[in-house]
Amino acid sequence: MDKEKTIELKKILKTRLNRPMRYYIDTCTRCGLCYDTCHAFNGIPKKEYSPVGRAEVVRKLYKKYTRPGGFLFPYWSDATKLSDTVMDQVYEAAWSCTGCRRCVVNCPFGIDTGQMMGVAKQLLIANGTAPEELVMLADAAVEKGKSIDQFKEGYRNVIRDLEKEVQKKLNLPAPDGLIPMEKKDANILYVGLAGAHSIVNPAIIFNAAKENWTLSFFEAVNFGFFAGDPEKAQFIAQRIIKEATALNVKEVVIVECGTAFRILRALMGKLPFKVSSIVEVIHRYLYEGRIRVKEGAVSDAVTYHDPCQLGRNGGVYDEPREVIRKIVTDYREMSPTREQNWCCGGGGGLVALDNEEFRIKTGKPKKEQIVATGAKIVVTACENCVSQLKTIQSGYGLNVEVKYLTELVCENLVV
């Protein structure tokens, strides 16, 4: 590694050395309690796939460059010098972690390994060794934000086709205006994803509830956050904030994407509008009587997977369960559940990478949870989770069907 690159990486380490980071570096006793809390370690029982093993890679760099003992006596201080080999270890640490934060919930000292992996990802960005897929997707999102007017007409044409699907489901005479765009003073700005399913099903629900809403031109997913690039993550999030502010909406509703929900709700500071998950909105509509579902329509055993960013890191637990229980007669809870529920293994951007074998192995705890319920249908409320659960399903040959919560609701909506 050349001198200039080393200087750049050292600067990042020092810039990220705030009070919480000092605490995470100094407090860990290597007790090993986090080992059994990590889905990756449970699937592949190697120290480097444990939370403490990952954190130690970053911790040793900090000891080298921010502690006098690490500079003078690196061996005795357990410090590591930056090198290409060490950066390979940083990559392995960062990209075996989904950021689910189950280890944080169970650590007696509350050490946030996810925050330390954020430093690791930032080092990889600066080193030019971050995953190309995520960097390209983040760059594309930034470019779309800079030149959105060039995309609008093409996107409107796509939406016109999707309006016909909404019309068919709701048995309406005409499709026009069923998916409004650039509507000022709406109650809701809905932010979807690239897939048609992420727009059509919510549009059906909004129209059934007679909501005053409008669709965002942007996708909710934040690949800058996944890649570990703070500047791009901020820019991508600000696209939605600026759009919502310009339209003067009261509420921004996020598609079934846990990370996008958490970023806007918890990480962007005070905003001039409310931020909700589509899950919370569906629950609200049901209990306000604005939509109705066919109660008890599904007799197959159903279980629910808590997306880590929506549940453990977002606090949305009861709403999806109450919605599901309205529709199904045999609901079965996974064990452990809620904040202790196992990560599926696809979060943090991992599902976008070429790592299917790794994700199948590290999805083993989730597979065992699903099998133990005896459920025939697994419902969840996150795009990444659906993709990963389907990978687990095919990888282990599970006889289960994976569904989005919005999908389950629309299939059983009274229209």
Secondary structure as UniProt FT lines:
FT   HELIX           3..15
FT   HELIX           19..27
FT   TURN            33..34
FT   HELIX           35..37
FT   HELIX           39..43
FT   HELIX           47..49
FT   HELIX           51..66
FT   HELIX           68..72
FT   TURN            74..78
FT   HELIX           84..94
FT   TURN            95..96
FT   HELIX           102..106
FT   TURN            108..109
FT   HELIX           113..127
FT   HELIX           132..146
FT   TURN            147..148
FT   HELIX           149..170
FT   TURN            176..177
FT   TURN            184..185
FT   STRAND          188..191
FT   HELIX           197..208
FT   TURN            209..210
FT   STRAND          213..215
FT   HELIX           223..227
FT   HELIX           230..247
FT   STRAND          251..254
FT   HELIX           258..266
FT   STRAND          274..277
FT   HELIX           278..288
FT   TURN            295..296
FT   STRAND          302..304
FT   TURN            308..314
FT   HELIX           318..327
FT   HELIX           338..340
FT   TURN            347..349
FT   HELIX           350..352
FT   HELIX           356..362
FT   HELIX           364..373
FT   STRAND          377..380
FT   HELIX           383..396
FT   STRAND          401..404
FT   HELIX           405..411
//
